[in-house]
Amino acid sequence: MRRLSLLALLCAACTNDRAAPDSTSTLVAEAHGPEPLLLRVPRVGGTGRVYIYPKLDSAVWVVDEAPPLDRVLAFDPDAGTIAFVDAKGLPGRLDLRETDVVKASKAKLTSLSSANGSDIYGVNPKGEIVRLNPNGGDWHFKPPVPARAVFAQPNGDLIVTANKGVQTLVLKVHPPDDIVQDSAVLPLSGRAVRTQVGDRIYFTVDSGLVVVKAKDLSPVGAVQLDSRVRALAPTPSGDRIYVATSADSGISIVDRYSGRVSTGVVLPSAPLDLRMDGLGRYLLARFPKADSAWVIAIGTNRLVGAVPTRWEADLPAITPDGDLALLGAKDVVLVDPEKLAVKSTVAAGAKDFWYFFAWDGFRPRPQGLDQPVTFPSDSDSLGLRPTASSTSASSTAALHDTSAAPPTVKPPSAGFTVSFAALLSEDKAQQLASTIKVAGNSAHVVSTTTAGSPIFRVVMGPFATRAEADKIGRASKREYWIYEGSP
C-alpha cells in the first residue's frame, strides 16, 4: 500500500515561515492543484534537490548520492517517482516519498521508455523487451524479430518496432500479456515519435513520414517531404507536428486532420534539432553549428528571434511560468520569450541538470484531516436518533434559552518549533540532531506516527515567538521549517 500520508515529510528544508505540515494555516486551505516543481541534480552527480518553482532559495526535498542524469523518462504523481536514465545509460528512479535513489537495472538496455514514471521498458542485447517494475515481477517479451525500439503508451500498451529486411515491423502488446494484439508493416523507417496523448506515432521514412494510430496500428497516411527528416516535434495535443529536414531551412507543419503540409517558419539555415514547450507555447530550434537557438511562437508561427544557449537534454526549456531558461557556460539565464530580455540569472545553475514537473505531494497536510470523527452527544453508540420526547424537550429548551452564547476564547499559543528534517530512520535523525547546536540550544528528536509509519523529526524549541524561532533557524545556517506548536 502506498504511503500517501507521508506527503508532509519532506517539507522540513525550507528557510521561510510557511506553515508546517501539520498546521491549519490559510495557505493549506487555499492551495489547489499541483505545484510547479524543479528538480536539480549536479551534472557530475551528487546531492539532488527539489524546489517549489520559482523559489530557488530553499529546497523541499534533498537526496544524497544522486547519479549524473542523462535524461528523464517520466514522472509518476501517484507513486512520487521520477524515472531517469543516468550518464552510463542505466535506468533508475528517484523516490520523492522515501527520499531515495533506486537503480532499476544493472544491465544496460537500449531504447529506454516510460509513460508513467514507474514501469521502465527497454531492449536487451538479444532484442527482447524487458519491463522493470519497482515492486518486482519484471516482465520479458521475445518478439518474432529482434526489437529495435519500444514506445510506452499512457494506457499501458507497448508499441514495439523491429526491422526485417527493407521493412519495419510494428507490434502492439499489453504487458504482462505476451500476445501480439495488433501488427503493421511499414517501409524501412528511422526514428519515430509519439504524441503526448499517445494516439499517434510518426515514423520517419525516406523523405517523408508515415503516421500510425496507436490504438490498432492502422496507417493514417503518408506525408511526402522534399528531403530526409532531421527532427520532429508534435504539439502537446498532437494536432500539428513540426518537422525539420536536412536540406530545407523552413520548418514544415503537418496538420494531423487534413494531412496537409505547410511551411510554418523560414529560418536562416536548416535547424539541427527541435524542442516543443510542454504547454505548446513555444518551439525551440537548435542552430546547426553555434551554441544558439531560435525561438518560435506557436500561436502565430512567428520567429521571435535567436538567443545564445548551449543545447543539452534538459535545457534550454520553457519554465512553468512562461520564461525561457537558457544554459550558459556557468549560469542559467531566465529570459522573456517575447522580448528576449534577461529577467534574472541563476548563478552556477549550469552545473545542474534541470527537470520541471508538477505535483501536490509536498503540500502541507492540514491537521484537521488526522483528527478522529466525532458525533453529536445526543446519539448513542449505535447511531440511533434520539426519541421524539427528547427531541421535543431539547427543541423547547432551545426556544426559551435567550441567553447570549459565551464568547469564543482563542487558546494561548503553544509556541513555535524549528524543524530541520523529518526522517524515516531514527539513527539518521539522531546523527543529524547531534550536529545542530545554536546559542546553547541543542536539537533533539521527536517521534510521531503517520498512517502507522514512525516518523522522526529533528527539531528545536518551542520558542515563545515566531521571530525568536526564525532567529534560531537562521543562526543554524541550515535549511529549516517553522510551525506553530510544541514538538
N, C-alpha and C positions, 0 to 999 in steps of 0.2 A: 504494500500500500504506500503510495507516495505521501511524503510528509508535507502536505500543503500548508500546514500551520506554521512552518518554520520560515515564513516569508520575512519575519522581522529580525531574524538573527543577524543578518549581515549589514544592518544599518548602524553598527557601532562606530564606524570610522567616518565621522562627519565633524567638521570644525565649526559649524554654526549651531544655533539653538533651536533647530527644528524639533518637533515633538518626538518623544521616544516611541518605540514600537508599541508600548502598552499604554499610551496616553489616549485621551479622548479629545484631542485638540481640534480646532476648526479645520486645520489642514487635512486631517484624516477624513473628516466628514464631507469636505468639499472635493476630495480627489476622485476623479472619474477617468476611466480608460487607462491604457498602458502608458508608462512614462518613457520618454526618449532617453536612451542609454548609449554610452560609448565604452567599448572595451579597448584598452590599450595594453599591448604586450611588447616589451622590448624586442626589437628585430633580431637580437642575438640571444633572446631568451632571458628569463629572469622573473621578476615579480610582476604579475598581471593585475590590472585594476579596472574596475567598472565605475563610471561616473554618471550622475544624472545630468545629461547634457542640457545646457551648455556650461554648467557649473563644474569647472575642471580643477577647483582648488581643494576638493575633498572627495575621497573615494567612498563608495558604499559597499564595495566588495574587493577583497585583496586575496590573492593566492600566490604562494611561492613556487619557484622552480617550474614555471611555465616554459614550454619549449618555444623556440622561434617558429612563428606561424608562416606558412606559405599562402594559405587562403582559408576562408571559412566556407563550409558547405551549406549549413542551415542552422536554424535555431528552433528548439522545441520549447514553447512557452509553458506547456503543461509540466514537463519534467524539469525545466530550467537548465537545459544542457545546450551547449554550443558545439556542434560537430565541426572539426577542423582537419586540415592536412598540415603537418609540420614541414620544416625545411628539408627533412630527409625523405619526404614523401610518405610518411606513415600517418595513418588516421588516428584521431583521438577525440576526446570530449572534455570540455570544461564544465564541471558540475557547479552551478551557481548556488544550489541549495546546500550541498555538502562541503563547499569550498575545497574542491579537489580537481586534480588533473588526472584523467584516466586514459591510458593507452588502449586503443580499440584493437590493435593487431600489431604483432611484432614482424609479421611478414609484409613485404612491400606489395601493394596492389596498384593496378593502373585503373584509369577512368573512374576515380572515386566520385561517388554521388550520394546525396541525401536530400530528401524532401521534407523531413520532419525534425532533423537535428538529433534524433536518437538512432534510428536504423541507418547504417552506412553500408553502401554497396560498392563492390569493386571487382576487378577481373584479376584472377591469379595467373601465374605463368603458363598454366595448362589451358587457359581460355575458359575456365569455369567461373561462374558467378558466385560470389561469396557475400552473404549478408552478415554484418556484425551487429549484434543486438546487445544493449547494455545489461540486460537481465539474463544473458546466456542463451543457449539454444541457437547458435549460429546456423545459418542455412546455406546449402550448396546446391547449385544447379549446373548441370552439364548440358549446354545446348548442342544441337546436332552438328553445328560448325563452331570452332573456337571463337568465342566472343571477342569483339574489338572494343565495344563501349556499352555503357549502361546509363539509363536515364530514369532516376527515381521519380515517380509521379505523386502528386499530392493525395490522390485517392488510394494509395497503397500499391498500385500496379507498377510493374517494372518493364521498361522498353529496352530490349537488347538488340544490338546490331552486330553483324558479322559479315565479313567479305568472303564471297565464294566466286572465284574467277573474276569475271567482269561485272559481277552483280553484288549488290548489298542485300543481305537477308535481314529483315526486321521481324522480331518476335515480341509478343506480349505475354507475360506471365504474372501471376498474382501470388507472391510468397505468402505462406510457406508451401503452397502447391507447386509442383514441378511440371504441371501440364501446360503446354503451349495453347493459349486461348485464341490467339489470332496471329497471323503472319502476313508479310508482304514482301515482294521482291522489287527492288529499285535498281536503277543504273548505279554503277560503282560510284559511291559518294565519299566525300571527305568529312569535314566537321559537320556537326549538327547542333541545333539549339532548340530548346522547348520554350514555349511561352510561360509566363509566370503562373498563369492559372492552370497550365498543364493540358490544354485541349488541342494544341497543335505542336508538331515537331517539324522544323525546317531543316532539310538536308541539302548540303551544297554538292552540286554535280558540275560537270564541265560547263562553265559559262552559264550557270543558272542555279535555280533552286527547285526542289521537289517538296511539296507540302503534304503532310500525312496527318490524319485525325488520330489522336492518341486513343480514342475510345475503341475503335475497331480496326485501326491501321489502314483504313481506306484512303487512297490518294485523293487529295482535294484538287490538285492541279500542279502544273509546272510553270515556272517563271523563267523566261529567257532573258539573259543579260549579255552585255557586249564583251565581257571578259571574266576571268576567274574571280570568284568571290574571295575577298581578303578578310572581311569582318562583317558581322551582322549583329543587330541588337533590336529585339522586339520591344514595343511599349508594354507597360505592366498589364494592360487589358488585352494585349495581343491583337488589337485592331489594325496595327501597322507594324511593319518591320523595316528597319533602316539597314541598308546594305552598302558596303564599300567594296569596290572592285580594284584589281591591281592596276588597271590602265585608265581608269576614269576618275577625275578629280571631283566629280559630283557624287553626292550621296543619294542613292536611289531609295524611293519609298514604295513599298509594296502594300497595297490595300488588301486585307485578307478577305473581304467580302466580294469585291469586284475582280480581284486578281490583277488590276491594272498597276503599271509601274510608272512612276513619275520621278522627275529629278527634283529633289527637295532643296538641297543646298549645294552650291558650287563653291568648292574650296580652291585655294591656290595650287594644291597638289593632292594626289591621292593619299588619304589617311592610312596609317598603319593599323589602327585598331579603333573600336567604338565602345563607348560605355554609356548605358542608359541610367538615368536617375531612377531610383526605386519608386518614386511617386510620379514619374513621367513628366517632369517639368523641363528638364534639360538633357541634351545629348552632348557628350564629350567625345571629341575626335582627336586622336593622337597624331602629332606631327611625324612625318616619316623618318626624319633624321635628327631633329633637335629636341631638347627637353622642353617641349611646349605642347599646348593643346588648344584646339578651337572649342568655343562654347556656342551651342546652337539652342535657341529657344524652340521647344517642341510645339507649343501652341500656334506659332506663326511660321515655323520652319525658317527662322531668321538667324543668320550668322551674327552673333553678338560681337565676337572678337576673339583674340588669341591671348593666352596667359602663359607665363613661364612656369613649368612644373615638371618634376620627374614623374614617370609613369610606372606605378607598381600595382600589385594585385588589389591593394586597398585604396590607394589614393592616386590621382585626385578623385573626389567624390562630392556629391551634394549632401549637405548636412540636413538633419531633420527640420531645422528652422529655415532652410532655403538658402544658406550660404554655400559658397564654393570653397572647399578645403583643398589647398594646393600644397604639394610636397616639395619643400625646398631642400637645400643641402643640409641644414641643421634644424630649421623651424618648419612648422606648418602655418601657412598664412590663410586666413579666412577672408574671402573676397565677396563683394556684392556681385552676383552673376549677371546682373543687368548693366550696371555701371562699370564693372570690373575694377572697382576701387577697393583698396585694402581697408577692412573694418577692424581687424585685430590680428595678433600674432601669438601663436602658442610656442613659446621658447622651448627649444630642444624637442619639439614634438615629432620631428622627423626620425628620431631614433626608435620610435614605437610603431608597431602595426596597429592600425585603427579599424574598428568594426562598429558600425552604428546598428542598433536594433531597438525594439520597443518591448516593454514588459512591465507588469504591475507587481512582480514578485518582491521588489524591495520596498514596497509601500508599507508604512507602519500599520499595524493591526490595532483597531480600536479595542480598548479594554472591555467594552460592553459585550463584545462578541464571545468572550470567555466567561461571562457571568452565568450562573445557573438560572434556569427559568423558574419564576415564582408565579403562584396562582392566588387569586383573591382568597382572603381569610374565611369568607362565608361558603366556601366549597369544601367538601370533605375529601379524603384521600382517594375516593373512587371517582371524583369529578362530578358528583351528583349536584344538581341545582338545589338551593335552599327551598324549604317548604313555603307554601303560599303565605302562611301566617307570619313566618319570619321575614319574608319579603315585604309584606304589608307593614309590619312593625318598623322595619328599617326605613321604608319609604316615608312613613308618617313621621318618624323622628327627624328625617332629613328635612321635611317640610316645615317643622316647627322650630328647627335649630336656626336661629337668626344671628348667632354669634359669628364674628369675623374669624376667618381662618388665621392661624398663627403665622407670623412672617417666617419665610424660609431663611434659615441661618446658614451661610456658607461655612463649611468646616475649615478650620485653620489648615494652612499648607503644611505638609509633612516634610518640606524642604526640597532640595534639588540634588540629584545624584549625577555624577560624572561617570559615564560608561565608556570603557576603552575597547571592549571586544565582547562578543558572545560566541562561545566555542562549544563544540560537542565533546571535547576531550578535557577532563578535569586536570590532567597533568600539564597540558599545554597552557591552560588557564592559570594554574599556579605558577608556572615558569614565567609567564608574562607579568603576573602581578608582582613577583619578586623584583622586577626590574623598574617598577614605577614608584618613585618617591618624590613628593613635591611639598616643600615648606613644612616638613615634619609630618606630613600625611602619607601613609602607605596604602597602596591599592590592595584590595582583598577580593576574594572570590565568593560569590553567592550562587546558590543552586536553585533553579526553578524547573518546573516540568511543563512542557507544552505538548499536548496530544500524546502523552505517555512517554515522551522523549526527554531525558535530562539535558538541561542547558546550563552552562557555567559562564557567568558574567564576571568580567574583571571591572570592578567599579571603585569609586572613591566618594565618600560622603556618607550621609547627606549634608548639604550646606544650607544655611539659613536663606540665602537669596540666590537667584539665578546668576546675578553678577559675580558673586563670590565663587560659584561653581565654574562659571566661564573663566574666571581668572586662574583658577587651579588648572583647568583644562589647557589653557594657553601656555601656562608655565611648564606643563609636562612636555611640551614640544612634540606631542603625539596627536594622531587623529583621535577625536573623541566625540561623544554624543551626550547631550544633557536632557534629562527627563525629570518631571516633577514627581516627587515621592521618595520614600525610603527604598533602599536596595531590595 
